[in-house]
């Protein structure tokens, strides 16, 4: 696997992380910048920033990151430039004529497998569409397919479960979930498991 792993964090989470930095870009990028995210997502964000050249080996933000954060109106164009540099082999395929299978096979050069490979492919497609890189009709359809799923009512296959936490200052909070975990989008899974982690951590 390459020393700098290709991004596989949900692209929407990546954009939200950038927006967080608009309040002030720190001298160092670390997990404490996104306390509401799980440890796994925090690590994936830092990996994405490193691969894209937005932070150096000392975890300091690069000038390109500061520009990306400061120039919100130009963010799409700036990100396109970053993608063209860091995904040069994929962009060279001529994405306006590339089939989903051809892109999937080309993405294997980054050394990821299974679900992680699919997440990396999704990140690239979502980022490419956001930044205005020309995509073939089939690739554009694939980005729509990787978006959030519509809400579905709970079924017998997704029984409701609940966890009640007793607050230290009095009272209780109950988290109830009735979802089919296998049908959730990546963003929804991250959100659900972050809630579960917070409840479990507080209860302990």
Helices and strands as residue ranges (DSSP letters): H 11-20, G 21-23, G 31-34, H 39-51, H 63-70, G 72-74, H 75-86, H 88-91, H 100-107, G 108-110, H 114-131, H 137-145, E 161-166, E 172-177, G 181-183, H 186-203
